[in-house]
Amino acid sequence: MSTTQPAPAARRKDPTRRERIARAAITVVAERGVEKLTHRAVAAAAGVPLGSTTYYFATLDDLLASALRQSADDDVEQLREWADRLDRDGDLAVALTDLVLHYLGPARSQTAVEHELYIAALHKPALRRVSQEWDAALAELFASYTDSATGRALSAVFCGLLLQGIVRESVPSRDEIEMIFRRVL
């Protein structure tokens, strides 16, 4: 009597693997910088075989674009949650000041890696579209509290304050930030 072994179970799909790899790329950029991003480092950080990173992302630019997209999506989601908690009749300049201070305080490392990914678009054309979409989403969010032109201006000022804040030795004062937003508004 011969017994046959059942066929091996089909390999289970890992529906979160692509996102885990993108998030691992963000972690690697945070630890090492964009210039030291490798498929091998990302695979190790994601806990996946090296072949998985190259399967989902053929080039490092593809991987960086996905990391930037993930970072932008996460940031826009956080900003929408912030906006949902805003009092429509409240002081927008104060709320924006609080937001900048959050990004330069408790969320400083997140802000630094997001800007590093965003700025990588200077030398990597594949990232430009994602960076521009991020800008548009931010301007649209701010415009929902003002008008289109003011939303774009607030977005530019907000991003400028964050960029300056992460490279300066000290964070701008609350009064300085609030005064800037009041001028724009």
C-alpha positions as CSV (number, residue, x, y, z in Angstrom):
1,M,0.0,0.0,0.0
2,S,1.6,3.2,-1.1
3,T,0.9,6.4,0.7
4,T,1.4,9.7,-1.0
5,Q,2.4,12.8,0.8
6,P,0.0,15.7,0.5
7,A,1.3,18.5,-1.6
8,P,3.0,21.2,0.4
9,A,0.7,23.9,1.4
10,A,0.8,26.9,-0.9
11,R,3.0,29.6,0.4
12,R,0.8,32.1,2.2
13,K,0.6,35.5,0.7
14,D,2.0,38.3,2.8
15,P,-0.2,41.3,1.9
16,T,1.7,43.7,4.1
17,R,5.2,42.8,2.8
18,R,5.4,45.6,0.3
19,E,4.4,48.2,3.0
20,R,6.8,46.6,5.5
21,I,9.6,47.0,3.1
22,A,8.7,50.6,2.4
23,R,8.6,51.3,6.1
24,A,11.9,49.6,6.6
25,A,13.4,51.8,3.9
26,I,12.2,54.8,5.9
27,T,13.9,53.4,9.0
28,V,17.2,52.8,7.0
29,V,17.1,56.4,5.7
30,A,16.5,57.6,9.2
31,E,19.5,55.7,10.5
32,R,22.0,55.9,7.6
33,G,20.7,58.6,5.2
34,V,19.4,58.3,1.6
35,E,22.9,57.7,0.2
36,K,23.4,54.6,2.3
37,L,20.1,52.9,1.4
38,T,20.6,49.4,-0.1
39,H,18.3,46.6,-0.8
40,R,20.3,44.4,1.6
41,A,19.9,46.9,4.5
42,V,16.2,47.3,3.9
43,A,15.7,43.5,3.7
44,A,17.5,43.2,7.1
45,A,15.4,45.9,8.6
46,A,12.1,44.5,7.2
47,G,13.0,40.9,8.2
48,V,12.5,39.6,4.7
49,P,14.8,37.8,2.2
50,L,16.8,40.1,-0.1
51,G,14.9,38.8,-3.0
52,S,11.7,40.3,-1.6
53,T,13.0,43.8,-1.8
54,T,14.2,43.4,-5.4
55,Y,10.9,41.6,-6.3
56,Y,8.8,44.5,-5.2
57,F,11.3,47.3,-6.0
58,A,13.6,46.6,-9.0
59,T,15.7,49.8,-8.3
60,L,16.7,51.8,-5.3
61,D,14.8,54.7,-6.9
62,D,11.7,52.6,-6.9
63,L,12.3,51.8,-3.2
64,L,12.9,55.4,-2.3
65,A,9.8,56.5,-4.2
66,S,7.7,54.0,-2.2
67,A,9.3,55.1,1.0
68,L,8.6,58.7,0.2
69,R,5.0,57.8,-0.8
70,Q,4.5,55.9,2.5
71,S,6.0,58.8,4.5
72,A,3.8,61.3,2.6
73,D,0.7,59.2,3.1
74,D,1.4,58.8,6.8
75,D,2.1,62.5,7.2
76,V,-1.0,63.6,5.3
77,E,-3.1,61.2,7.4
78,Q,-1.7,62.7,10.6
79,L,-2.4,66.2,9.4
80,R,-6.0,65.3,8.5
81,E,-6.4,63.9,12.0
82,W,-5.0,67.1,13.4
83,A,-7.4,69.1,11.1
84,D,-10.4,67.0,12.3
85,R,-9.6,68.0,15.9
86,L,-9.3,71.7,15.0
87,D,-12.0,74.1,16.2
88,R,-13.2,75.9,13.0
89,D,-13.7,79.0,15.0
90,G,-10.3,78.7,16.8
91,D,-7.1,80.7,16.2
92,L,-5.5,79.1,13.1
93,A,-2.2,80.8,13.7
94,V,-1.9,79.3,17.2
95,A,-3.0,75.9,15.9
96,L,-0.3,76.0,13.1
97,T,2.3,77.1,15.7
98,D,1.5,74.2,17.9
99,L,1.7,71.9,14.9
100,V,5.2,73.2,13.9
101,L,6.4,72.9,17.5
102,H,5.1,69.3,17.6
103,Y,7.0,68.4,14.3
104,L,10.2,70.1,15.7
105,G,9.8,68.6,19.1
106,P,8.4,65.2,19.8
107,A,8.2,64.3,16.1
108,R,11.6,65.8,15.2
109,S,13.2,62.5,14.0
110,Q,10.1,61.8,11.8
111,T,10.3,65.3,10.4
112,A,14.0,64.9,9.6
113,V,13.6,61.7,7.7
114,E,10.6,63.0,5.8
115,H,12.6,66.0,4.7
116,E,15.5,63.9,3.7
117,L,13.3,61.7,1.5
118,Y,11.6,64.8,0.1
119,I,14.8,66.6,-0.7
120,A,16.2,63.4,-2.4
121,A,13.9,64.4,-5.3
122,L,16.5,67.1,-6.2
123,H,18.7,64.4,-7.6
124,K,16.3,61.6,-8.3
125,P,13.6,62.6,-10.8
126,A,11.6,59.5,-10.0
127,L,10.8,61.1,-6.6
128,R,9.6,64.5,-7.9
129,R,6.0,63.5,-8.6
130,V,5.5,62.1,-5.1
131,S,7.1,65.2,-3.6
132,Q,4.8,67.4,-5.7
133,E,1.7,65.4,-4.7
134,W,2.7,65.8,-1.0
135,D,3.0,69.6,-1.5
136,A,-0.4,69.7,-3.2
137,A,-2.1,67.6,-0.4
138,L,-0.7,69.9,2.3
139,A,-1.8,73.1,0.4
140,E,-5.2,71.6,-0.1
141,L,-5.5,70.8,3.6
142,F,-4.6,74.3,4.6
143,A,-6.8,75.8,1.9
144,S,-9.8,74.1,3.5
145,Y,-9.4,76.6,6.4
146,T,-8.6,79.7,4.2
147,D,-8.6,80.0,0.4
148,S,-6.5,78.4,-2.3
149,A,-3.7,81.0,-2.5
150,T,-3.4,81.3,1.3
151,G,-3.4,77.5,1.6
152,R,-0.4,77.4,-0.8
153,A,1.3,80.2,1.1
154,L,0.7,78.4,4.5
155,S,2.0,75.2,3.1
156,A,5.2,76.9,1.9
157,V,5.7,78.7,5.2
158,F,5.0,75.5,7.2
159,C,7.5,73.4,5.2
160,G,10.1,76.2,5.3
161,L,9.8,76.5,9.1
162,L,10.1,72.7,9.5
163,L,13.2,72.6,7.2
164,Q,14.8,75.5,9.0
165,G,13.9,74.1,12.3
166,I,15.5,70.7,11.7
167,V,18.8,72.2,10.6
168,R,19.0,74.9,13.3
169,E,20.6,74.3,16.6
170,S,17.6,75.7,18.4
171,V,13.9,75.6,17.5
172,P,12.4,79.0,16.7
173,S,10.4,80.5,19.5
174,R,6.6,80.1,19.8
175,D,6.2,83.9,19.3
176,E,8.4,83.9,16.2
177,I,6.5,81.1,14.6
178,E,3.1,82.5,15.5
179,M,4.0,86.0,14.2
180,I,5.0,84.4,10.8
181,F,1.7,82.6,10.5
182,R,-0.3,85.8,11.5
183,R,1.4,87.7,8.7
184,V,0.5,85.1,6.1
185,L,-3.1,84.9,7.4
